[in-house]
Amino acid sequence: MKTLLLGAGLFLFILAAVTVLDRTGWLEGPENFYQDLWHQLAGKRYNPEHVVIVAVDEETLEAHAEEPLVTWTPHWARAIQVLREVGVRALGLDYLFRVTIESWLKNAKLPAGEAILNLDRPFKEQLASGQVVLAGRLRLDDQGRKTVVLPVPEFVSVLPRLPAQVGLINLAVDADGAVRFWMPALKDDQGTVFLTFPYLLALHWLGLDPVEEIKRLRKEPQLPRESGEVEGQEAFFRIGFAGPPDTFPRLSFERLLVRGALQDPKVKALRGKVVILAYEPPGHQDMHLTPYSRGFWWWEGKNMSGAEIHANIVETWLTGRRPREVPWPAAWFTGALFLGLGLLGYLRWSLWQAMVALSLLTFLSAVLGYGLFLRYWLYPVAPVHLSLILGFVGVLGLRLTREERERARLRRIFSRYVSEEVLEKLLVAGERPRLGGESCRVTVLFSDIRNFTTISEILSPDQVVEVLNTYFSRACEPILAAGGTVDKFVGDAVMAVFGAPVPSPDHARRAVQAALGLVQVARDFKTWMAGRFPEISLPPFQIGVGLHTGEAVVGIIGSPKRLEYTAIGDTVNTASRLEGLSKELGWTIVASRDTLEMAGPGLIVGATRVIPVKGRREPVEVSEILDISSEG
């Protein structure tokens, strides 16, 4: 129940935190990363249906290498005439005319003849038709005011309907410099509304009145039946890119200028299209960051020209392939579902299983986001991934805290009984000793001091305590060194268990080694006793050891107020009885046949007998252990 409550609290906290981060824009950068990745994975999404770019390219510049651009108005006029005759439905010049031949010559202080002064006339005639959209730009002047830069007055003056024939080529740029959104209109500080270049072309193709649209946008700065991010009086909408750079068909500007252009199949194919005339020679500066500019592993990234961005915006509007945000309640619900499933797995499974769950849920949410993206729905993947990661880290923190408490508890319980090495193995092990115990096969060692009653009668109580403390401190060393657990001290006896709490297949052999070590401790302690009490006549210091192997219940046993790690059962009782028989048999170490068989080869034994043991129906075969061969 406690774990469930902690999980529920963590769920609500992460959900609230991620929701706040998402709604306040902190996750915009990571979300853009995913959306950019989806664009690049999708590649070319469809063949553009409505827009063709006619580019002033390298071929065009080579054909007119000796002509400065200011003298190109006859070429523009010729191209526009050809396009109008083939039946182009909407036509725009993505080129901001800032100078005429007349003003250029005047600034250069060069004479201008009548032929030169009439050079722009064919172009002006085409503009006067009202079927050509020119480019303008909204900029900030030196005082920080928004002003619109229009084409030169000589060209603007011939336009029959200025608002319907000048579109702003400004692009909406995100914080990272990439273009992902577009806006239908902008206005300057005087309150004059101008439609953007691609939106104006789309309206021309649809046959809608741009002037009426401007009137509507003055009152409602959003497109019909569209949702967008509104910032003041400007609305932004996502671009439904048709594909990476160079997805849109291009035609060289020069093909419109050659004789017989009207019979060119590629020129004739422009009928009913939106055509954007653009200046795109190699190395031109009108290149922008888009979702296809970011580098990913195999993809180096590539910038997109301004003309192609405009083409994508026109296609977005005309085809209806407009990316839409997944409704917030649906996105929130699925995000909560992913987080809930993640926390459920993190809390119930091991660390490695939890990591697999994190990876799987992260992958599935990404697949969901990409699948919806292909259908022009934008699912927020970044909040889902952040919540899954925070959930994993949070549960890991809870686990570490709980694990540290558990380690401290086990250290308190077992540090008195086992060596540091065994304790560390116990703490590292995945399983913990169960409260109430479990049955396992172990070897139990009992050892006591012979003639201790006589010794305690001769010595004072303080001296008896000193003897026991000194001896037990020495007796524990071989037991712990062999990997045994000191179970308890009962009077002058010590009980040890081998094979628990950390299982060991050679627990019987370890018990034999500990028993032989106790014998050596007893020999050394005999010398200590003689040196400590030289004037007191004491019985020789000797011990007896009993060993038996079998099943025992081992675990944390006791009352709620006093719990103790111990072993109980017939195996324990038998080991105690064998130790009691050691004096009667005259042996120091008495081991049952079960212990000898499990201890393996190399044991040096003395006599063997079959003797009855109190508390057991059948007699027990026992042997005296004298030593153990190092080669065994």
Secondary structure by P-SEA (a helix, b strand, c coil): caaaaaaaaaaaaaaaaaaaaaaaccaaaaaaaaaaaaaaaacccccccccccccccaaaaaaccccccccaaaaaaaaaaaaaaaccccccccccccccaaaaaaaacccccccccccaaaaaaaaacccbbbbbbbbbcccbbbbbbbccaaaaaacccccccbbbcbbbbccccccccccccccccccbbbbcaaaaaaaaaacccaaaaaaaaacccccccccccccccbbbbbbbcccccccbbbbbccccccccccccccccccccccccccccccccccccccccccccccccbbbbcaaaaaaaaaaaaaaccccccccaaaaaaaaaaaaaaaaaaaacccaaaaaaaaaaaaaaaaaaaaaaaaacccccaaaaaaaaaaaaaaaaaaaaaaaaaaaaaaaaaccccccaaaaaaaaaccccccccbbbbbbbbbbbbbcaaaaaaaaccaaaaaaaaaaaaaaaaaaaaaaccccccccccbbbbbccccccccaaaaaaaaaaaaaaaaaaaaaaaaaaaccccccccccbbbbbbbccccccccccccbbbbbcccaaaaaaaaaaaacccccccccccaaaaaaacccccccbbbbbbbccccbbbbbbbbccccccc
